[in-house]
Amino acid sequence: PEVYERDDLIITPSKGGVGPLTVTALFDNVIRASRESTK
């Protein structure tokens, strides 16, 4: 895959950040969206 660089968007993980919680929230949103789209 190609990598695109953007000057207006910077995503950097912070030490001791909420990485696992962010991933959990993302999957929760994906599951909710999937359920809503199949109704």
C-alpha angles and dihedrals in degrees: 000000000000122000119225121203121212127188094199097056126060122175116182127162115236121222110260089007128149097270098139092044091051091052091048092051090048093053090045090055092047092052092047092049091048092052092048093050093053095053 
